[in-house]
């Protein structure tokens, strides 16, 4: 039996009452939280494998990264100065190559780097949609982290045969779901509502029916073309298409929903679906300052579980999920006026609401007896936290990954006082550096300390998929003409 005791700490439970102990104790046994209470005299001498003096420390649930793509983590810094057009052209070319099985060394190094940085930053659970998720399942599983992974499925984004994609997805589920003591799980991942045809949505729905307990992870209402494409398939709109194929339900986690209107919000809420909000990616690459913004306050007001995600964090160069909460607040306030969120609401989005959006809130996301022992210990005995008032505000406005001192997942100490016994930090860094150097040699990219320079336009065009995007653009053009004529 493995027992952990943290005593004399500030403890923010994020339970249904958002209880906050000024001097609290957490006890876990064999991966399960047994007690969360006020500290008693003698707690410091309780019999345990790990006894942590919480004086000057803050204990809170592990953070849940509700939406991400991990494979290209090693290219962090390479996209920082790109415009939106250059970004999407370059990324589409790279992902097309990943779909063909290229750059395995870069993918593996990226997963290792992601696991390391998420661990030290307090992200204990990540939900990721990737091309080669098996590597991610293995890396995160060995690291001791919790993860939900799925294989990207799309027929209008690249030219990988649909049958092959569906077989990859099925094989991943059969091989990896429930592995590493249940910490690694699978999801069904149709990419989005603009690059998945109706026929493929229907096939994905049949695949999802084979695995009724798995979440369905996708992007919805992210682009202006989302509803246009749905209409081209005979549906009223994006949500209508998803509903018609039978996937608008409590299993669905939709990233972004940036264009959702009042009716969309009502339908999402009634279906019991979850949402992942990723503010940094849109703040960084927003092509239009007047563009609609994800209606997070309205979604949460309607009862929609809304978590926070870092998305393609190597586009905006930040692994810090704490920072995503602050960004969510600032972006919403700028768009809609001040006081869109209270601080405790943002803490909940970092933890329990992300877990709920993934259908995991009965197991993780808050510090309550009976839940899995996933928690963080932050060092708040620092000048920047002095005086320690309004703990929820300090977490979402002031805390960063650098303040995380201890990370526990499933009752196992993965990082204690900055030491990471399961991971060789220097070896991971070295492999990532070598992988980027090799990638540059093979592709003609120039990536260095002063920035990056991708290959020539001609090389990018050569690597771009042809059939899928051509069909996509043709459908958009045809439906746009129909919409104008009907209007």
Secondary structure by P-SEA (a helix, b strand, c coil): cbbbbbcccccccccccccccccbbbbbccccccccccccccccccccccccccccbbbbcccccccccccccccccccccccaaaaaaaaaaaaaaaaaccaaaaaaaaaaaaaaaaaaacccbbbbbcccaaaaaaaaaaacccbbbbbbbbcccccccaaaaaaaaaaaaaccccccccccbbbbbccccccccaaaaaaaaaaaaacccbbbbbccccccaaaaaaaaaccccaaaaaaaaccccccbbbcccccccaaaaaaaaaabbbbbbbccccccccccccccccaaaaaaaaccbbbbbbccccccccccaaaaaaaaaaaaaaacccccccaaaaaaaacaaaaaaaccccccccccccccccbbbbcccccccccccaaaaaaacccccccccbbbcccccccccccccccaaaaaaaaaaaaaaaaaaaccccccccccccccaaaaaaacccaaaaaaaaaaaaaaaaaaaac
